[in-house]
């Protein structure tokens, strides 16, 4: 290249080599036997006859418009289609119809990248669940059923369907599911979550129906519809706070089983509420149902019945769980939880049993103090060795301790193919808890269990002295079978310092 600039005599001349995209050979349309090299300064420099460069392949780059994978056959034109052999018009270099790696560059030797396009949100299926289950989809409190039926607290075996959709970056998520049971107490749930910004937002719509049997009001069908909108604000990778506003509608339909219930109209109750939660979780998963670290959750909520007459419900609770490694995968797990409710309408906690109990049993011999104050009910678990309702009230405290030993995984220092053997665990546990009404657990209302038997002409009232604190101990087996995590517990309860008859629990849930 001739330059018009005059170089000084003492100047050091440095020879510059062309980069690969400037030195890429091009076909000269005027003379196919010659090649040209395009240059941003001078476009047509004839270098003479074409020479084969064996090293040019490494400098050619990638043709993003036309390439084949290794071993892939070249695509042939479909029969009956017309191939356009007309060459485009241009005043510079014209690329041949059949593209090569060299044709991924323009006339200046620059690389032609694919056209950039905007990202449009598109969802894909990331979760599909269809299985037998014995839990509820929703987390809202259930209406007080009078303390006569355990099936209400545990829905029993049912068929669960759930599907989850997420976009490419997992910023948006949609989850829908429904549950079908043999009693036609069905349940539906739809959730939408937006995690684009730092504050996560979620909307949950839920519908549930169940049968309520009350000796005073007869048989009723209660249909619950609730909506919840939440904001989740993270403080760090392991802690966050969550604020929710809630609306709930309960429709009570009286079954037409008698002349008294037939003319009764439907009753509607509407509630509005708010809830604030704090969550801390730095646990690390070492296996199925095996963790190291600490989990903590604390919450407070307020519900208000939308009526002229004032009805309100306030609750406060906490749940602390710690998982300590003893040796390798031998874990000591502890849980301490409690909650309370107060206001004109209260929440009753039934103590005893386990979560997701396949064959729940209810102790009807324990009376409920002032049942007219309760509007909602829930379980306070685990206290193994007893049926549900071994104690009840608007307050509860529970402590659970377990030694979890994955025996085969611990002893065999090699990969295990069987999922059942890999996750098989032997558990030793101890539970202790109490539930009581009002402030003092040792008041006469809590200590004296009052049962009234009405007769004609004589009525009998019996008082049984009882200790508010109960406990249980035993051992259990855990593993995953056909995709279900199955728990079997053998427990003996201790009530008023007396060991009770042993009980066996079969449940489908992890952790406590």
C-alpha positions in Angstrom: 0.0 0.0 0.0 1.4 3.4 -1.1 1.2 6.1 1.5 1.3 9.9 0.8 2.9 10.6 4.1 6.7 11.1 4.4 8.3 9.0 7.1 11.3 10.3 9.2 14.6 8.6 8.5 15.1 7.4 12.1 11.5 6.0 12.3 11.1 2.3 13.3 8.8 0.7 10.7 6.6 -2.0 12.2 5.0 -4.5 9.9 1.3 -5.0 10.7 -0.5 -8.2 9.8 -4.1 -8.2 8.7 -6.6 -9.7 11.0 -8.5 -12.8 9.9 -11.7 -10.9 8.8 -9.6 -8.5 6.6 -7.5 -11.3 5.1 -10.5 -13.5 4.1 -10.2 -14.3 0.4 -13.1 -13.4 -1.9 -14.0 -14.6 -5.4 -13.3 -12.1 -8.2 -16.4 -12.2 -10.4 -14.5 -10.8 -13.4 -11.9 -13.5 -13.2 -12.8 -16.6 -11.2 -9.2 -17.7 -11.3 -8.1 -14.8 -9.2 -9.0 -13.7 -5.7 -9.3 -10.3 -4.1 -9.1 -9.2 -0.5 -11.5 -6.5 0.6 -10.0 -3.7 2.7 -11.8 -0.8 4.3 -9.2 1.6 2.7 -8.8 0.2 -0.8 -11.4 -2.4 -1.8 -9.9 -4.0 -4.9 -6.3 -5.2 -4.7 -5.3 -8.0 -7.1 -2.9 -10.5 -5.6 -2.7 -12.7 -8.6 -3.6 -16.3 -9.0 -5.6 -18.1 -6.3 -3.6 -20.2 -3.9 -4.8 -22.8 -1.5 -4.2 -21.9 2.1 -4.3 -25.0 4.4 -4.4 -22.7 7.5 -7.3 -20.6 6.3 -9.8 -22.9 7.9 -8.8 -21.9 11.4 -9.3 -18.2 10.5 -12.6 -18.4 8.7 -14.9 -18.1 11.7 -18.5 -19.6 11.8 -21.2 -19.2 9.3 -24.3 -18.7 11.6 -26.6 -18.7 8.6 -25.6 -22.1 7.1 -23.9 -24.8 9.0 -24.3 -28.5 9.7 -23.5 -30.6 12.8 -20.9 -33.3 12.5 -22.4 -36.3 10.8 -25.5 -34.5 9.7 -26.6 -34.9 6.1 -27.0 -31.8 4.0 -30.5 -30.7 3.4 -31.8 -31.4 -0.1 -34.4 -29.2 -1.8 -37.9 -30.6 -1.6 -39.2 -32.1 -4.8 -41.4 -29.7 -6.7 -40.0 -26.6 -5.2 -38.4 -23.9 -7.4 -34.9 -22.8 -6.6 -34.2 -19.2 -7.3 -30.9 -19.0 -9.1 -31.1 -15.3 -9.7 -28.1 -13.5 -8.2 -28.7 -10.3 -6.3 -27.6 -7.1 -7.9 -24.8 -5.2 -6.2 -22.1 -2.8 -7.2 -19.4 -4.6 -5.1 -18.8 -8.3 -4.5 -21.6 -10.7 -5.0 -21.8 -13.8 -2.9 -22.5 -17.1 -4.7 -25.9 -18.7 -4.2 -24.4 -21.7 -2.4 -23.2 -20.2 0.9 -19.9 -21.2 2.4 -18.2 -20.3 5.7 -16.5 -17.4 3.8 -19.9 -15.9 2.9 -20.6 -15.0 6.5 -18.6 -11.8 6.0 -19.8 -8.7 4.2 -17.9 -6.8 1.4 -15.6 -5.1 3.9 -14.6 -8.4 5.4 -16.7 -7.9 8.6 -18.5 -10.8 10.3 -22.3 -10.9 9.7 -23.9 -11.8 13.1 -27.5 -13.0 13.3 -30.3 -10.4 13.6 -30.9 -9.5 17.2 -34.5 -9.9 18.3 -36.5 -8.9 21.3 -37.3 -11.5 24.0 -41.0 -12.1 24.2 -42.3 -13.9 27.3 -43.1 -17.5 26.6 -44.0 -20.2 29.1 -42.9 -23.8 29.3 -44.0 -26.6 31.6 -41.6 -27.2 34.5 -43.8 -29.3 36.8 -46.6 -31.8 36.4 -47.9 -33.7 39.4 -50.6 -36.4 39.3 -50.6 -38.6 42.4 -52.5 -39.9 45.4 -52.3 -37.4 48.2 -53.8 -36.7 51.6 -53.2 -33.0 52.2 -55.0 -29.8 51.3 -53.8 -27.4 48.6 -54.6 -24.2 50.5 -53.1 -22.9 53.8 -56.2 -21.0 55.1 -57.8 -21.9 58.3 -60.8 -24.2 58.3 -64.1 -23.4 59.9 -64.7 -24.9 63.3 -66.6 -28.2 62.9 -67.7 -28.7 66.5 -64.9 -31.1 67.4 -66.5 -34.3 66.3 -64.8 -35.4 63.1 -61.1 -36.0 62.3 -61.7 -36.5 58.6 -62.2 -32.7 58.2 -58.8 -32.0 59.5 -57.2 -34.6 57.2 -59.0 -35.1 53.9 -57.9 -38.7 53.5 -56.6 -40.2 50.3 -57.5 -38.2 47.2 -56.3 -37.6 43.7 -54.2 -34.5 43.2 -53.4 -32.9 39.9 -51.0 -29.9 39.6 -49.1 -28.2 36.8 -46.5 -25.4 36.9 -45.5 -23.1 34.1 -42.5 -20.8 34.0 -40.9 -18.5 31.5 -37.3 -18.8 30.2 -35.7 -16.7 33.0 -38.1 -18.0 35.7 -39.3 -14.5 36.4 -42.9 -15.4 36.1 -44.6 -18.6 37.3 -48.2 -20.0 37.1 -49.3 -23.0 39.2 -52.8 -24.6 38.9 -54.1 -27.6 40.7 -57.2 -29.4 41.9 -57.9 -32.2 44.3 -60.7 -34.8 43.9 -61.9 -37.0 46.8 -64.4 -39.7 47.1 -66.7 -37.6 49.3 -66.8 -34.9 46.6 -65.1 -32.4 48.9 -63.1 -31.0 46.1 -60.5 -28.2 46.1 -59.1 -25.9 43.4 -56.1 -23.5 43.4 -54.5 -21.0 41.0 -51.3 -19.1 41.7 -49.5 -16.4 39.7 -46.1 -15.2 40.8 -44.0 -12.3 39.4 -40.3 -12.2 40.4 -39.0 -9.7 37.9 -37.9 -7.1 40.4 -36.4 -7.3 43.9 -39.9 -7.5 45.5 -41.6 -10.7 44.6 -45.4 -10.5 44.1 -47.9 -13.4 44.2 -51.6 -13.8 43.8 -53.3 -17.0 45.0 -57.0 -17.9 44.4 -58.4 -20.9 46.3 -61.7 -22.7 46.7 -62.5 -25.6 49.1 -65.6 -27.4 50.2 -66.2 -29.8 53.1 -69.0 -31.3 55.0 -69.7 -30.1 58.6 -71.6 -32.2 61.0 -72.9 -30.3 64.1 -75.3 -31.8 66.7 -77.1 -28.5 67.0 -77.3 -27.3 63.4 -77.4 -30.6 61.6 -75.5 -31.3 58.4 -74.0 -28.4 56.5 -71.9 -28.0 53.4 -69.3 -25.1 53.7 -67.7 -23.7 50.6 -64.7 -21.4 51.2 -63.4 -19.0 48.6 -60.3 -17.0 49.5 -57.8 -14.7 47.7 -54.4 -13.7 48.8 -51.9 -11.1 47.4 -48.4 -11.1 48.8 -45.2 -9.0 48.6 -42.0 -10.7 49.6 -39.0 -8.5 50.4 -35.6 -10.2 50.8 -33.0 -8.9 53.3 -30.3 -11.4 52.3 -29.9 -14.7 50.6 -31.3 -16.5 53.7 -33.9 -14.1 55.2 -37.0 -12.2 54.0 -40.2 -10.7 55.1 -43.6 -11.2 53.6 -46.7 -9.1 53.7 -50.1 -10.4 52.6 -53.6 -8.9 52.3 -56.4 -11.5 52.3 -60.1 -11.8 51.5 -62.3 -14.8 52.4 -65.9 -15.8 51.7 -67.6 -18.7 53.5 -70.9 -20.0 52.2 -72.9 -22.4 54.4 -75.5 -24.5 52.7 -77.8 -26.5 55.0 -78.5 -30.0 53.8 -82.2 -30.7 53.3 -82.4 -33.7 55.6 -85.4 -32.6 57.7 -88.3 -30.2 57.8 -86.2 -27.8 60.0 -83.2 -27.6 57.7 -85.2 -27.5 54.4 -86.3 -23.8 54.7 -83.0 -22.5 56.1 -81.4 -20.0 53.7 -77.7 -20.0 52.9 -75.4 -18.1 55.2 -72.6 -15.9 53.9 -69.6 -14.7 56.0 -67.0 -12.3 54.5 -63.6 -11.7 56.1 -60.8 -9.3 55.4 -57.3 -9.7 56.8 -53.6 -9.0 56.7 -50.6 -11.1 57.6 -46.9 -10.3 58.1 -44.2 -13.0 58.2 -40.5 -13.2 58.8 -38.6 -16.2 57.4 -34.9 -17.3 58.0 -33.5 -20.4 56.3 -29.8 -21.2 55.9 -30.2 -25.0 55.8 -28.3 -27.1 53.3 -29.8 -30.3 52.0 -27.7 -33.4 52.5 -30.3 -35.8 51.2 -34.0 -36.5 51.3 -35.3 -35.4 54.7 -31.7 -34.6 55.8 -30.5 -31.1 56.4 -27.9 -29.0 58.2 -28.6 -25.6 59.5 -31.5 -23.6 61.0 -35.0 -22.6 59.8 -37.1 -20.0 61.6 -40.5 -18.5 60.8 -42.6 -16.0 62.8 -45.9 -14.5 61.9 -48.8 -12.3 63.0 -52.2 -11.9 61.4 -55.5 -10.1 61.8 -58.9 -11.1 60.5 -62.1 -9.0 60.6 -65.6 -10.2 59.9 -67.3 -7.7 57.6 -70.6 -7.2 59.5 -72.2 -4.5 61.6 -71.4 -6.5 64.7 -67.7 -6.4 65.5 -65.9 -9.8 65.1 -62.2 -10.0 64.9 -59.4 -12.7 65.2 -55.7 -12.1 65.9 -53.0 -14.8 65.9 -49.3 -14.9 66.6 -47.0 -17.9 66.1 -43.5 -19.2 65.5 -41.7 -22.3 64.3 -38.0 -22.9 64.9 -36.2 -25.9 63.5 -32.5 -26.8 63.9 -30.6 -29.7 62.2 -27.3 -30.7 63.7 -24.8 -33.1 62.1 -23.6 -35.7 64.6 -21.4 -37.6 62.2 -21.6 -37.6 58.4 -25.3 -38.1 57.5 -26.4 -38.9 61.1 -28.6 -35.8 61.9 -30.2 -34.6 65.1 -33.3 -32.6 64.3 -35.2 -30.4 66.8 -38.3 -28.3 66.4 -39.9 -25.8 68.8 -43.2 -24.3 67.8 -46.2 -22.4 69.3 -49.1 -20.1 68.6 -51.9 -18.2 70.2 -55.1 -16.6 69.2 -57.3 -13.9 70.8 -60.2 -11.7 70.0 -64.0 -12.2 69.9 -63.5 -15.0 67.4 -60.8 -17.5 68.2 -58.8 -20.3 66.5 -58.8 -23.7 68.3 -55.6 -25.9 68.1 -56.1 -29.7 68.3 -53.0 -31.3 69.9 -52.0 -34.8 69.0 -51.2 -37.1 66.0 -49.1 -36.3 63.0 -49.4 -34.3 59.8 -51.0 -36.0 56.7 -52.1 -39.0 58.8 -53.6 -41.6 56.4 -56.0 -43.0 59.0 -56.7 -40.1 61.4 -58.4 -40.7 64.7 -60.1 -38.2 67.0 -60.5 -38.3 70.8 -64.0 -37.2 71.6 -63.6 -37.7 75.3 -61.7 -34.4 75.8 -64.2 -31.6 76.0 -63.8 -28.2 74.4 -63.9 -25.2 76.7 -66.3 -22.5 75.4 -66.8 -23.8 71.9 -69.0 -20.8 71.0 -65.9 -18.6 70.8 -64.2 -20.6 68.1 -64.7 -19.8 64.4 -61.7 -21.7 62.9 -59.7 -24.8 63.7 -56.3 -26.3 62.9 -53.9 -29.0 64.1 -50.9 -28.7 66.5 -48.6 -31.5 65.6 -46.5 -33.6 66.2 -47.4 -35.4 69.5 -47.1 -39.1 68.7 -48.7 -41.7 70.9 -52.1 -40.0 71.0 -55.1 -39.4 68.8 -56.0 -35.9 67.7 -57.6 -33.7 70.4 -55.6 -35.2 73.3 -55.6 -31.5 74.4 -57.1 -28.4 72.8 -57.4 -24.6 73.2 -56.5 -21.3 71.7 -52.8 -21.7 72.7 -50.3 -24.4 72.2 -46.6 -25.2 72.5 -44.8 -28.3 71.0 -41.2 -29.6 71.1 -40.1 -32.4 68.8 -36.7 -34.1 68.7 -35.5 -36.8 66.2 -32.3 -38.7 65.4 -32.3 -39.4 61.7 -30.0 -42.2 60.6 -29.9 -43.2 56.8 -28.4 -46.6 57.7 -27.5 -47.9 54.3 -26.2 -44.5 53.0 -24.2 -44.2 56.2 -22.6 -47.7 56.2 -22.1 -48.2 52.4 -19.5 -45.8 51.2 -20.4 -46.2 47.5 -23.3 -45.3 45.2 -26.6 -47.1 45.8 -28.8 -47.8 42.8 -32.0 -48.5 44.7 -33.9 -45.3 45.6 -35.7 -47.1 48.4 -32.4 -48.3 50.0 -30.7 -45.0 49.4 -33.3 -43.0 51.3 -34.1 -45.6 54.0 -33.9 -44.1 57.5 -34.3 -45.2 61.0 -35.8 -42.6 63.4 -35.8 -42.3 67.1 -38.0 -39.5 68.4 -39.5 -37.8 71.5 -42.4 -35.3 71.6 -43.8 -33.1 74.3 -46.6 -30.5 74.1 -49.5 -28.7 75.6 -52.6 -26.9 74.5 -54.9 -24.8 76.8 -57.6 -22.2 76.8 -57.0 -18.6 77.9 -53.9 -17.5 79.8 -53.3 -20.1 82.6 -52.9 -23.8 81.4 -53.4 -24.9 85.1 -56.7 -23.2 85.6 -59.8 -25.3 86.6 -61.2 -24.9 83.1 -58.1 -26.6 81.6 -57.2 -29.1 84.4 -60.7 -30.4 85.1 -62.1 -32.2 82.1 -65.9 -31.8 82.3 -68.2 -34.3 80.6 -72.0 -33.9 80.9 -74.3 -36.9 80.2 -78.0 -35.8 79.9 -80.6 -38.3 80.9 -84.2 -38.5 81.9 -84.8 -37.8 84.7 -81.2 -37.8 85.9 -78.2 -35.9 84.3 -74.7 -36.9 85.2 -71.6 -34.6 85.3 -68.1 -36.2 85.5 -64.9 -34.3 86.2 -61.6 -35.9 85.2 -58.3 -34.4 86.5 -55.8 -34.1 83.8 -52.3 -32.7 83.3 -52.0 -30.1 80.5 -48.6 -31.4 79.4 -48.5 -34.7 77.4 -45.6 -36.5 75.7 -44.7 -39.4 73.6 -41.7 -41.4 72.4 -40.8 -44.2 70.0 -39.1 -45.0 66.7 -40.0 -44.9 63.0 -39.0 -45.9 59.5 -38.7 -43.6 56.5 -38.1 -44.1 52.8 -39.4 -43.2 49.4 -41.5 -45.8 47.6 -42.9 -45.3 44.1 -42.2 -41.5 44.4 -44.0 -41.1 47.8 -42.1 -40.4 51.0 -43.7 -42.8 53.5 -43.4 -42.5 57.2 -44.2 -45.3 59.7 -44.0 -44.4 63.4 -44.4 -46.7 66.4 -45.2 -44.5 69.5 -46.2 -44.7 73.1 -47.8 -41.7 74.8 -47.3 -40.5 78.3 -50.4 -38.8 79.9 -50.5 -37.8 83.5 -47.2 -39.8 84.0 -48.8 -43.0 82.7 -47.6 -44.7 79.6 -50.5 -45.3 77.2 -51.1 -48.1 74.8 -48.8 -48.0 71.7 -50.1 -46.6 68.4 -48.9 -46.9 64.8 -48.9 -43.9 62.4 -48.8 -44.1 58.6 -48.3 -40.7 56.9 -47.1 -39.1 53.7 -45.0 -36.1 54.6 -41.3 -35.1 55.1 -39.5 -33.4 58.0 -41.7 -33.1 61.2 
